[in-house]
């Protein structure tokens, strides 16, 4: 297994991986998520991620074949009336192709992020997950993550 930062030369690989997880999201939340498309939004999003100073997009390879990626951001939350100041890592996306799941590769991506967090003296890693994605919830719980808050929406009838 090999991990390396993504570059603009990886757009085809990124789309292949992104489309797998985005299809899952679209199937679970079609009124909120859009289908995966290799369009201006895709390129704008991944351009920003790849060139972002505190943004890290790491692609995983198994026998030179891409199996997934992890995208995380390191940021400093300022102190305000509600909380103290702290540096955090936030995992925006983690993707492992279905055909590679159950082989410890997702754990390897999380472990990479944890090693970076330790090196950077970051004490918390956060992420969010859709409630319909019970497999991901179980995976994250097995990696030591626990629920911290829940966002709720109320759909207004037309």
N, C-alpha and C positions, 0 to 999 in steps of 0.2 A: 504494500500500500504506500502511496506517495501523496503528499499534500503540497499544494503550491498556490500562490496568489493568482487570481484570475487577471487576464489582460483583455484588451479589445479584440485580440485574435481568437478569443474563446466564445464569441457570440453564438456560434452554432451549438457548441456544447452546452452553454448556459441555457439556450432556448429549449434544448432537448430535456434538460433537468427541470427547468422552471415549468415547462408545459405539463409535466407529469403531476407536480404538486398543485399547479393552478387548476388543472382539470378536476382534481379532487375537491378543491375549494369551490369551484364553479358548480360542480354537481351537488355539493352540500349547501351552498348559499347562492343560488342562481339570481336572486333578486338583489344581491349585494356585490358579488364577484363577477368579473367578466371572463369570458373564455380566453385562453392563452392565444396571443397573436404576436407575431414578429412584426410589429408596427412601430410607429414613431414613439409610442409610449414605452414599449419594451426597450428600445435603444436609449431613450432619454433616461430611463430609470437606471439601467445598467451602466451607462456612461457616468452618471453621477456617483454610483456605488464604486466603480473601479477607480475613479480619480479622487474620491473623497479622502481627506487626510486622516480622519478618525474612523473611516469605514474599512472593513476588511472582508473580502470575499475570497474564500479559500475553496478550491476545487479538490476533490479526492479522486484518486485513480487507483484501480486495482488491475494489475497486469496491463498498464497503459490504457485502460478503458475507464472513462469517467463514470463514477458510481453516485456522486452526489456533491453537494457543496454546503457550506455554512457561511452565512453573512451576519456579521456582528458589528456593532458600533461601540466605541468607547467614548463616554462623555462624562461631563461633570454636571451634576444637578446642583443648582445654586440653593443656598439656604433661603427659605421664605417663611411665611407665617405658619406653614404646615409641617415643614421638615427641615432637617439639618442638611448641610452641604455634604455631598459624597460623590466619588467617582464610581461609575458603574459600567458594566458591559451589558449590552442588550442584544440578544439574538433576534434579528428580524426574520430570518428564514433559515431553515435547515431542510435539506432535501436529500433523500436516499432513494434511488430507483427501487421500485417494488421488487425487481428481480435480485437485488442485492441486500434486501432487508433480512434481518435475523442472523447476520454474519459478523456483528460487532463493528460495522463500519460507521454507523450513526454514533455509536459510543466513541469511536475514534475522533470523529469531528467535534463532539462535545468535549472530549478530553483535551483536544488541541486548544479550544477556547478557554478551558479551565487553566491550562498551563500559561497561556498568555495573561489571563487575569491575575494569576499568582505573581508572575514576573512584574506586572504593572501595579502590584499591590492593591488590586481591586478586590473588595470583599463580597460583592454581590453580582450575580448574573441573572438577568431577567429575560423573559420571553412571554409571548402570548400564544394561545392555541385555541382553535375553534372547538366548541363543546361537542360538535358532531364527530370530531376526529378522535374517537376514543382510543384508537391504536397509538396515536401520537401522545395523548395524555398519559397512557400507561408507560410508554417509552420514557417520557420526561420524568415521571414519578420514579421510575427505576433508576434514573440518573441522579436522583436526589432533589429534584425540583418539587415545590409544593405550591398550592394555590395561595395567592396573596390578596387578590381582589377579583371582582367580577363586574364586567360592564354589561348593562342591560339596556335594551331598546324597546320602545313601544311603537308599533307600526300604526300609522294613522290611516284609517279607511278613506278611500277616495270618494 
